[in-house]
Amino acid sequence: MSDPVAPALAERYRQSLRQKQAALAAAWFHWLQSPSSTERPEYIDILHKLAGSAPLYGHHELGAAARRLMEAAEALDGLARPWSEMSIQVLEKRHLAFSQLLSAAIDAN
């Protein structure tokens, strides 16, 4: 079992989530506009970092949700292009739900 994070560090991390949210939104838009099959999308990289870091600062649900979304995005990224509209819509619903969870973490006291 790990030691709890100092409150000041946890607050600093929580405050950094707004920047992470903006970066994730921009990466989502970029990925959908110009999907690349040759490099790992920044969108997936940001989710990977959130999945690893969020639990360290007490945001266990956020970390688990980031991991699930990352895995879904990796599955879509592995499909042949062009992607079906249905596949994109399913991932978009997951992206929006994660964004709401991220907003709740940002707004938490």
Protein Blocks (a to p, Z undefined) as FASTA:
>chain_A
ZZdddfklmmmmmmmmmmmmmmmmmmmmmmmmmccfkbccfklmmmmmmmmmmmmnopam
lmmmmmmmmmmmmmmmmpccdddfklmmmmmmmmmmmmmmmmmmmmpZZ
